[in-house]
Every structure is written in structure tokens, then in C-alpha cells.
């Protein structure tokens, strides 16, 4: 019986060690991400894909999937904003539109929104 108890205890300790090791990088990544930086400027280019798909009625439509926006800031700096499925883009931006984007220190685009003028 003591062998079974010892095995259970060892297995529990190893399980807790694995869980703590797996959760450590997540916590560390959250601490390093910091406060998002805000980028404001005018969209000068949009890169993406276009393909045919069906809408909810079964009719063919052209679907646009943006991959990146190139933004020109007020100082003339060109910044490329890579878009991912996690990036929040409530309304698609077109060249000439003014936008405000939130990006992490590592350059991941968190959100892009149009600035109404």
C-alpha cells in the first residue's frame, strides 16, 4: 500500500511541475507585452486577397481579406501593419482613409479603426 501512495505522490508532484512550467511562458509573455502603442495616419496601401464565395442566400460574392495596411504618419513615416485573424478591424480601410491602430511593442497589430473626420 505504501508503494501505491508513494507512486501517487510522485505522479502528483510531476504533474504540478509540468503545469507550472507550461503556464510560466504565458505569464511572462503577458508581462513583457506592456501597453499598446497607438499609430495614427493615412492608409497609403492595402495588401490582401480577393476570392469568390457564397453569401447566406447562396449568391456569388467577391470576398476581400486584407493582410496588411501601409500607413503614412503625420511625420511622413511609413508603417506596415500586418493583420491577423486576431486583429480587430470593425470596418475595412481603403487607401486615403485615416486610421488609428493599436500595436504591441513587438509590432503585432491589435486593432485598426477608421477616424471619422
C-alpha positions in Angstrom: 0.0 0.0 0.0 2.8 2.4 0.8 4.3 1.8 -2.7 1.0 3.0 -4.3 0.9 6.1 -2.1 4.5 6.9 -3.0 3.7 6.5 -6.7 0.6 8.7 -6.4 2.6 11.4 -4.6 5.4 11.3 -7.2 2.9 11.5 -10.0 1.1 14.4 -8.4 4.4 16.3 -7.9 5.4 15.7 -11.5 2.0 16.8 -12.8 2.2 20.1 -10.8 5.7 20.7 -12.1 4.6 20.3 -15.7 1.6 22.6 -15.2 3.8 25.3 -13.7 6.4 25.0 -16.4 3.7 25.3 -19.1 2.0 28.3 -17.6 5.2 30.2 -16.9 5.8 31.4 -20.5 2.3 32.6 -20.8 2.6 34.8 -17.7 6.0 36.1 -18.8 4.7 36.9 -22.3 1.8 38.9 -20.8 4.2 40.9 -18.6 6.5 41.7 -21.5 3.7 42.9 -23.8 3.3 46.2 -21.9 0.9 48.9 -23.0 0.0 49.0 -26.7 1.3 51.9 -28.8 -1.1 54.0 -30.9 -0.3 54.7 -34.5 -2.4 57.3 -36.4 -2.1 58.1 -40.1 -3.4 57.8 -43.6 -3.6 54.4 -45.3 -1.4 54.6 -48.4 -1.7 50.9 -49.5 -3.8 47.8 -48.7 -2.5 44.3 -49.5 -4.7 41.3 -49.4 -6.6 38.6 -51.2 -9.8 38.5 -53.2 -11.8 35.4 -53.9 -15.3 34.4 -54.9 -17.5 32.9 -52.2 -21.2 32.5 -51.5 -23.3 34.7 -49.2 -26.1 33.5 -46.9 -28.5 33.3 -49.8 -26.1 31.2 -51.9 -25.3 34.0 -54.3 -21.7 34.6 -55.6 -19.9 37.5 -54.0 -16.3 38.8 -54.0 -14.7 38.5 -50.6 -11.8 40.7 -49.7 -9.4 39.6 -47.0 -6.9 42.3 -46.0 -3.4 41.1 -45.0 -1.7 44.4 -44.3 -2.1 48.2 -44.3 0.7 50.6 -45.1 0.1 53.8 -43.1 1.8 57.2 -43.6 2.0 59.1 -40.3 1.9 62.9 -39.9 5.8 62.9 -39.8 6.0 61.0 -43.1 7.0 57.7 -41.6 5.7 54.6 -43.4 4.5 51.8 -41.1 3.3 48.4 -42.3 0.5 47.0 -40.1 0.3 43.2 -40.5 -3.3 41.9 -39.9 -4.1 38.6 -38.4 -7.4 36.9 -37.6 -7.0 38.2 -34.0 -6.7 41.8 -35.2 -9.9 43.7 -34.5 -11.0 45.6 -37.7 -14.6 46.7 -37.4 -14.6 48.5 -40.8 -12.3 47.8 -43.7 -9.9 50.7 -44.5 -9.1 51.9 -48.0 -6.3 54.0 -49.4 -6.9 57.6 -48.3 -8.7 56.7 -45.1 -7.3 58.0 -41.8 -6.9 55.3 -39.2 -5.9 54.7 -35.6 -4.2 51.4 -34.8 -3.0 49.8 -31.6 0.2 47.8 -31.8 2.3 45.9 -29.3 6.0 46.5 -28.6 6.7 43.5 -30.9 4.7 45.0 -33.8 1.6 42.8 -33.6 -1.5 44.8 -34.7 -4.2 44.5 -32.1 -6.9 46.8 -33.6 -7.5 49.2 -36.5 -10.3 51.7 -36.6 -11.3 54.4 -39.0 -11.1 58.0 -37.8 -14.2 60.0 -38.8 -13.4 63.5 -40.0 
